[in-house]
Amino acid sequence: MIFTIYGDYIRHYGNKIWIGSLIRLLKEFGHNEQSVRVAVSRMMKQGWLNSEKKGNKSYYFLTHRGELRIEEAATRIFKLAPHEWDGKWRMLMYTIPEEKRQIRDELRKELLWSGFGSFSNGCWITPNDLAKEVSLLIDKYEIQPYADLFLSEYEGPQANRALVEKSWPLEEIEGKYQEFISTYSNNYIIHQSMMNNGQMTDAECFVERTKLVHEYRKFLFIDPGLPKELLPEIWKGNHAAHLFEQYYKLLAQSASRFFEDVFQEDNDMRRKDKSYDAEVHPLIID
């Protein structure tokens, strides 16, 4: 949750926040001061956050590594955007030695996150042009002697969608989208009515918008972002994307107002990004 608050709010306000303000924000989620301090300390040990002192106050900001994690997630958002397919498959094949098993396991995680599907042992495929991403991964793990990337067309005997069925659990992914739709469409209707009647506070909007982003962002890890030609005619991911956009915009102004009310105490509002628009989010794809 702290990463979500940094990514959605704090980084647009100079990437730095007084610990007292962070504690105040997380109090809305039921966290007490001790639990917040423990979480922040853990994130510092993991290299995500750093701190500085001003008088007797401590301020926390994302390290370069922390910023890269947020930016890396943002660059993967393209996966969820509808796009046309060039009809070609990218196939990555590797035979990494057993003594490099840890590298193999880490590479597998990154390939899944990038949108590759496991076609068979040591063979990964994607219809998307991920050559640049693959090149970066090969260099990162220094596996040039063990990996090969091919660009190919599928000649049969089955249809291209058969490759999808073998390589990605689309039914499972659609089930996750349906869970999101069922939960958040109901919440959207309730909160829209409450806001129209002045029955929802800015703090409640802040909590609900943060939860919304936190949950929807999980699809970056499980949805490979297949082109429309390879998806079912009715794809629940499209419905979920529209729901996210509408719900996010409904809560945006009130949520941001609450954040600023808390942030302006002992933080520098002058560092706010002038181009920041509370109703715009990278996960909203036109």
C-alpha positions as CSV (number, residue, x, y, z in Angstrom):
1,M,0.0,0.0,0.0
2,I,2.9,2.4,0.8
3,F,4.2,1.9,-2.8
4,T,0.8,2.7,-4.2
5,I,0.7,5.9,-2.2
6,Y,4.2,6.9,-3.3
7,G,3.4,6.1,-6.9
8,D,0.0,7.8,-7.0
9,Y,0.6,10.8,-4.8
10,I,4.0,11.5,-3.2
11,R,6.1,11.3,-6.3
12,H,4.0,14.1,-7.8
13,Y,4.8,16.2,-4.8
14,G,8.6,16.1,-4.8
15,N,8.9,12.4,-3.9
16,K,9.4,13.2,-0.2
17,I,7.1,13.1,2.8
18,W,7.3,13.7,6.6
19,I,6.8,10.5,8.5
20,G,4.0,12.1,10.5
21,S,2.1,12.8,7.3
22,L,2.6,9.2,6.1
23,I,1.4,7.9,9.4
24,R,-1.7,10.1,9.2
25,L,-2.5,8.9,5.7
26,L,-2.1,5.2,6.5
27,K,-4.2,5.7,9.7
28,E,-7.2,5.8,7.3
29,F,-6.5,2.2,6.4
30,G,-6.4,1.1,10.0
31,H,-2.6,1.1,10.5
32,N,-1.2,2.5,13.7
33,E,2.0,4.5,14.1
34,Q,4.1,1.5,15.1
35,S,3.1,-0.7,12.1
36,V,3.9,2.2,9.7
37,R,7.3,2.8,11.2
38,V,8.1,-1.0,11.0
39,A,7.0,-1.1,7.3
40,V,9.0,2.0,6.4
41,S,12.1,0.6,8.2
42,R,11.7,-2.7,6.3
43,M,11.4,-0.8,3.0
44,M,14.6,1.1,3.9
45,K,16.5,-2.2,4.6
46,Q,15.3,-3.5,1.2
47,G,16.6,-0.4,-0.5
48,W,13.3,1.1,-1.6
49,L,13.3,4.2,0.7
50,N,15.8,6.5,2.1
51,S,15.5,9.3,4.8
52,E,16.8,12.7,5.7
53,K,16.5,14.8,8.9
54,K,15.3,18.4,9.1
55,G,15.5,19.5,12.6
56,N,13.7,16.8,14.7
57,K,11.6,15.6,11.8
58,S,12.3,12.7,9.5
59,Y,11.4,12.7,5.8
60,Y,11.3,9.7,3.5
61,F,11.7,9.4,-0.2
62,L,12.1,6.8,-2.9
63,T,15.6,5.7,-3.7
64,H,16.7,5.4,-7.3
65,R,15.8,1.7,-7.0
66,G,12.4,2.6,-5.7
67,E,11.8,5.1,-8.5
68,L,12.8,2.5,-11.1
69,R,10.3,0.0,-9.6
70,I,7.5,2.4,-10.1
71,E,8.7,3.5,-13.5
72,E,9.1,-0.1,-14.6
73,A,5.5,-0.9,-13.7
74,A,4.4,2.2,-15.7
75,T,6.3,1.0,-18.8
76,R,4.4,-2.3,-18.7
77,I,1.1,-0.6,-18.8
78,F,1.3,-0.8,-22.6
79,K,0.4,-4.5,-22.3
80,L,-3.2,-3.6,-21.4
81,A,-3.7,-1.3,-24.3
82,P,-5.7,-2.6,-27.3
83,H,-3.5,-3.0,-30.4
84,E,-3.4,-4.7,-33.7
85,W,-1.2,-7.8,-34.3
86,D,1.5,-8.1,-37.1
87,G,0.8,-11.9,-37.2
88,K,4.2,-12.9,-36.0
89,W,5.4,-14.7,-32.9
90,R,8.5,-13.9,-30.9
91,M,10.0,-17.1,-29.5
92,L,12.7,-17.1,-26.8
93,M,14.5,-20.4,-26.2
94,Y,17.1,-21.0,-23.6
95,T,19.0,-23.8,-21.9
96,I,20.4,-22.3,-18.7
97,P,22.7,-24.7,-16.7
98,E,21.5,-26.1,-13.4
99,E,24.2,-24.3,-11.5
100,K,22.5,-21.0,-12.6
101,R,19.1,-22.1,-11.4
102,Q,18.5,-18.9,-9.4
103,I,19.0,-16.9,-12.6
104,R,16.6,-19.2,-14.4
105,D,13.9,-18.7,-11.8
106,E,14.3,-14.9,-11.8
107,L,14.2,-14.8,-15.6
108,R,11.0,-16.8,-15.6
109,K,9.3,-14.3,-13.3
110,E,10.4,-11.4,-15.5
111,L,9.3,-13.1,-18.7
112,L,5.8,-13.7,-17.2
113,W,5.6,-10.0,-16.0
114,S,6.6,-8.8,-19.5
115,G,3.8,-10.8,-21.1
116,F,5.6,-14.0,-22.3
117,G,3.8,-17.3,-22.1
118,S,5.4,-20.6,-21.4
119,F,4.9,-22.8,-24.4
120,S,7.1,-25.6,-23.3
121,N,10.1,-26.1,-21.0
122,G,12.7,-23.5,-21.9
123,C,10.5,-22.1,-24.7
124,W,8.6,-18.8,-24.3
125,I,6.4,-17.1,-26.8
126,T,4.7,-13.7,-27.3
127,P,2.8,-12.0,-30.2
128,N,4.1,-8.6,-29.0
129,D,7.3,-7.0,-30.1
130,L,9.4,-7.4,-26.9
131,A,12.8,-7.7,-28.6
132,K,14.1,-4.7,-26.6
133,E,12.9,-6.1,-23.3
134,V,14.4,-9.5,-24.1
135,S,17.8,-7.9,-25.0
136,L,17.8,-6.1,-21.7
137,L,17.0,-9.3,-19.8
138,I,19.7,-11.2,-21.6
139,D,22.3,-8.5,-20.7
140,K,21.0,-8.2,-17.2
141,Y,21.5,-11.9,-16.4
142,E,24.5,-12.4,-18.7
143,I,23.0,-15.4,-20.5
144,Q,24.1,-14.6,-24.0
145,P,25.6,-18.1,-24.5
146,Y,22.3,-19.8,-23.5
147,A,19.5,-17.9,-25.1
148,D,18.1,-17.4,-28.6
149,L,15.3,-15.2,-29.9
150,F,13.3,-16.0,-33.0
151,L,10.8,-14.1,-35.1
152,S,8.4,-16.6,-36.8
153,E,4.9,-17.3,-38.2
154,Y,2.8,-20.2,-37.1
155,E,2.0,-22.5,-40.0
156,G,-0.4,-24.9,-38.2
157,P,-1.8,-27.5,-38.0
158,Q,-4.0,-25.5,-35.6
159,A,-5.1,-21.9,-35.3
160,N,-3.0,-19.2,-33.6
161,R,-5.4,-19.2,-30.7
162,A,-4.4,-22.8,-30.0
163,L,-1.0,-21.4,-29.1
164,V,-2.6,-19.0,-26.7
165,E,-4.5,-21.8,-25.0
166,K,-1.3,-23.7,-24.5
167,S,0.7,-20.8,-23.2
168,W,-1.6,-18.6,-21.1
169,P,-4.4,-19.4,-18.6
170,L,-6.9,-17.0,-20.2
171,E,-9.9,-18.5,-18.4
172,E,-8.2,-17.9,-15.1
173,I,-7.3,-14.3,-16.0
174,E,-10.8,-13.7,-17.1
175,G,-12.0,-15.0,-13.8
176,K,-9.8,-12.5,-12.0
177,Y,-11.2,-9.7,-14.1
178,Q,-14.7,-10.9,-13.4
179,E,-14.0,-10.8,-9.6
180,F,-12.7,-7.3,-10.0
181,I,-15.8,-6.2,-12.0
182,S,-18.2,-7.9,-9.5
183,T,-16.6,-6.2,-6.5
184,Y,-15.9,-2.7,-7.9
185,S,-19.0,-2.2,-10.1
186,N,-21.1,-2.6,-7.0
187,N,-18.8,-0.3,-5.0
188,Y,-18.9,2.2,-7.8
189,I,-22.7,2.4,-7.8
190,I,-22.8,2.8,-4.0
191,H,-20.1,5.4,-3.8
192,Q,-21.5,7.4,-6.8
193,S,-24.8,7.6,-5.0
194,M,-23.1,8.5,-1.7
195,M,-21.1,11.3,-3.3
196,N,-24.1,12.7,-5.1
197,N,-25.8,13.0,-1.7
198,G,-22.8,14.4,0.1
199,Q,-22.4,11.3,2.2
200,M,-18.8,10.4,1.4
201,T,-15.8,12.2,3.0
202,D,-12.6,13.1,1.2
203,A,-10.7,10.7,3.4
204,E,-13.0,7.9,2.4
205,C,-12.5,8.8,-1.3
206,F,-8.7,8.7,-0.7
207,V,-8.9,5.2,0.8
208,E,-11.2,3.8,-1.9
209,R,-9.2,5.3,-4.8
210,T,-5.9,3.9,-3.3
211,K,-7.5,0.4,-2.9
212,L,-8.8,0.6,-6.5
213,V,-5.4,1.4,-7.9
214,H,-3.7,-1.2,-5.7
215,E,-6.1,-4.0,-6.9
216,Y,-6.2,-3.0,-10.6
217,R,-2.5,-2.7,-10.9
218,K,-2.2,-6.5,-10.2
219,F,-3.4,-7.2,-13.7
220,L,0.0,-5.9,-14.9
221,F,1.4,-9.1,-13.5
222,I,-1.1,-11.6,-14.9
223,D,-2.5,-10.1,-18.1
224,P,-0.1,-10.7,-21.0
225,G,-1.7,-8.0,-23.1
226,L,-2.5,-10.1,-26.1
227,P,-3.7,-8.3,-29.3
228,K,-7.4,-8.3,-30.0
229,E,-7.1,-11.0,-32.7
230,L,-6.0,-13.5,-30.1
231,L,-8.6,-12.7,-27.5
232,P,-12.1,-13.9,-27.1
233,E,-14.7,-11.7,-28.9
234,I,-15.9,-10.4,-25.5
235,W,-12.9,-9.9,-23.3
236,K,-13.7,-9.0,-19.7
237,G,-10.4,-7.0,-19.5
238,N,-12.0,-4.3,-21.6
239,H,-15.0,-4.0,-19.2
240,A,-12.6,-3.9,-16.3
241,A,-10.5,-1.1,-17.9
242,H,-13.6,1.0,-18.5
243,L,-14.8,0.5,-14.9
244,F,-11.4,1.5,-13.5
245,E,-11.4,4.7,-15.5
246,Q,-14.9,5.7,-14.5
247,Y,-14.4,4.8,-10.8
248,Y,-11.0,6.5,-10.6
249,K,-12.3,9.8,-12.0
250,L,-15.3,9.7,-9.7
251,L,-13.0,9.6,-6.6
252,A,-10.0,11.7,-8.0
253,Q,-10.7,15.2,-6.9
254,S,-11.9,14.4,-3.4
255,A,-9.1,11.9,-2.8
256,S,-6.4,14.4,-3.9
257,R,-7.9,17.1,-1.8
258,F,-7.6,14.9,1.3
259,F,-4.0,14.0,0.4
260,E,-3.1,17.7,0.1
261,D,-4.8,18.6,3.3
262,V,-2.6,16.1,5.1
263,F,0.5,16.7,3.0
264,Q,0.6,20.5,3.4
265,E,1.4,20.2,7.1
266,D,5.3,20.2,7.4
267,N,5.8,19.3,3.7
268,D,6.8,21.5,0.8
269,M,3.7,22.0,-1.5
270,R,5.9,24.1,-3.8
271,R,7.5,20.9,-5.1
272,K,4.2,19.7,-6.6
273,D,4.5,18.7,-10.3
274,K,2.6,21.5,-12.2
275,S,1.6,19.0,-14.9
276,Y,0.0,16.6,-12.4
277,D,-3.7,16.0,-13.1
278,A,-5.6,14.1,-10.4
279,E,-8.0,12.6,-13.0
280,V,-5.3,11.1,-15.2
281,H,-3.6,7.8,-14.3
282,P,-1.2,5.7,-16.4
283,L,-3.5,2.7,-16.1
284,I,-6.2,4.6,-17.9
285,I,-5.7,3.7,-21.5
286,D,-7.7,5.4,-24.3
